[in-house]
Amino acid sequence: SFELGQVIGHRLKGHGETFGFPHISNIGVIMETAAKDNDMEKLKEAVNLLDLSIQESLRLINQK
């Protein structure tokens, strides 16, 4: 739902930079805005960006 997307986006926006992941904060902004605008396509794009970002972070961690 858009409400859930807005809540998750807001939390990502707030916590991403706190934990050293500013790109997660940026994705959170996109997600929160898309949810507020009821823009499902943009929300899906943000979720896909988040997924790719997490996969890349895990790949880098596993390389160490």
N, C-alpha and C positions, 0 to 999 in steps of 0.2 A: 504494500500500500504506500501511497505517497507520504502518509504521516510517519511511517516507519523509516522510509528513505530520508525524510527530513531529520528525524532524531539521530539516525546513524551518521548522516552527513555532518550534522552539527558536532557530534562527539568526535568524529574523525578530524574535523577542522580544529577542534580545541586540543586534542591529544597528540596529533601527529608530530608537530614541532616539539612538543614537550619531551617526546621520547626519541628525538633525533631523526624524524622522518618528515621533513617539510613537504615533500611531494604528496604524502598522505593527507596533509592538511589541505593542499590544493585540490585534491580529489574530493575531499569532504565539502569544500566550498561548491564545487560543481554539482555534487550530489544533492546538497541541501537546496541550492538554487533551483535545480531541475524539479525536485519534489515540490517546492513552493509554487512553481509554475505549472505543476501537473503535466510535465513534459516527460512522458515515459521513454521516448527514444534517447533523450539526453541522460536520463537516469540509468538506463541500461548501459549506455556508453561509459558512464562514470563507474558503474559496477565492474564492467570489463576492464577498465583502467586499473581499478583497485586490485582485481584478480592478477593482472599482469605484473603489477608492482610487487605484490606479495610473492609471486612465483620468482621474480628476479631477485628479491631480497633473500629468499630461501636458497636460491642457487648460489648466491655470493657467500652466504654463511657456510654452505656445504663445501665450498672450495677451500675454506681455511683449514 
